[in-house]
């Protein structure tokens, strides 16, 4: 009984059913099938390409075809179809002539690259003419790069929003890497998806409670520790003290974690009383006494976020005071901050930060936590991801392959061999079709060939590649710590 994965670790079974029959459907004497992957539109105008390395390392490297896997696949497909459609001969050929290594070549843009949609992101082709059918057999698996790519993209666009308001209302962008914390583990569809999605968010930020994301970054991108967290309360650790014991529950948080950052959910009963009468009243001396090295982070967790955040800041400012930074915006003392972890998404961030600015508060007072909207409220159509064949060699003849459905021209696919050219002068990418590109200018790099990973990106490389322009410009000007 297989227990390692919920589905299977047999690569021959990691495809859509109908692809098992496709080796019988190509023209006679087909020797090459060449396909590509792109975001052909979507919610965001550009995408952060990330996650292909995970798929390659997890599934494609080394000897991935064995006699046992062939036999198991043959038996399952016989039951599944009721007939023998399985390409046993083709898989046996790979086992005998390639020692179970996949005769495929994958070229891709470097991980972390930000590319406008409607551009090629990676290409796949067979390297053995007898294995032409292999290219699209793995469409199912390879297209799953849509998920890490889309999480990283969604996260990066939120980073741009936060950075914009930090730039307007704070003196530095130094806190930016910790201002969108991943709360998404419990809302993910599986531990594996939490790991992939959590890792993808960490391309842009360094705060997370999704430990699976940290371990994924370590295993597949060589990062010893990609994200950080702090001690924090949940409602159960506060409400078990009872309504009358809330003050003692809060006191316990401050005494058990006497220094460093500590977050405490404060809306179990009355968030306004918690801010004004408890944190700013009964426990004020304990909070103030923590000094610069012991910040309390107050967490409201209900209500309308733009309104609640500003009211919490106003109450805390009334109790603890505030100072104006050089840009004229209010900043709470260093020993107290706020985190908003309810209702956070790309769509809501701007309204919260805009209301803070209108009320004179610096964005630096606040951090965000996001769960479902960060890791789960996404799908393959968020960025309209697709994998299509664009070139083939059939009976010795080169064929530029494409589709152009009259009912939806948005699904028109690209033709021929593709390359992705970057123009440093304009900062723009352009996909060249039908082999018209200049190989020397091609941004696509061979990352996998014949069972071997040829380019192993570190997480630091990915992060640097994906960094937003505002931070890059600030670093050039010495305004952000390296």
Secondary structure as UniProt FT lines:
FT   HELIX           11..13
FT   HELIX           17..24
FT   TURN            28..29
FT   STRAND          30..39
FT   STRAND          46..48
FT   HELIX           52..55
FT   HELIX           56..60
FT   HELIX           67..81
FT   HELIX           88..98
FT   TURN            99..100
FT   STRAND          104..108
FT   TURN            111..112
FT   STRAND          114..116
FT   STRAND          120..126
FT   HELIX           129..131
FT   TURN            132..133
FT   HELIX           134..137
FT   HELIX           139..142
FT   TURN            143..144
FT   HELIX           145..169
FT   TURN            174..175
FT   HELIX           176..178
FT   STRAND          180..182
FT   HELIX           185..187
FT   HELIX           191..201
FT   TURN            202..204
FT   STRAND          207..208
FT   HELIX           211..221
FT   STRAND          231..232
FT   HELIX           235..239
FT   TURN            240..241
FT   HELIX           243..245
FT   HELIX           246..256
FT   STRAND          262..265
FT   HELIX           271..273
FT   HELIX           274..282
FT   HELIX           284..289
FT   HELIX           291..293
FT   STRAND          296..300
FT   HELIX           305..320
FT   STRAND          322..324
FT   TURN            326..327
FT   STRAND          330..332
FT   TURN            334..335
FT   STRAND          336..340
FT   HELIX           346..358
FT   TURN            359..360
FT   HELIX           363..365
FT   STRAND          366..370
FT   HELIX           372..375
FT   TURN            380..384
FT   STRAND          385..394
FT   TURN            395..396
FT   STRAND          397..400
FT   TURN            406..407
FT   HELIX           409..411
FT   STRAND          419..423
FT   TURN            424..427
FT   STRAND          428..432
FT   TURN            434..435
FT   HELIX           439..441
FT   STRAND          445..449
FT   TURN            450..451
FT   STRAND          452..453
FT   HELIX           459..466
FT   HELIX           469..476
FT   TURN            477..478
//
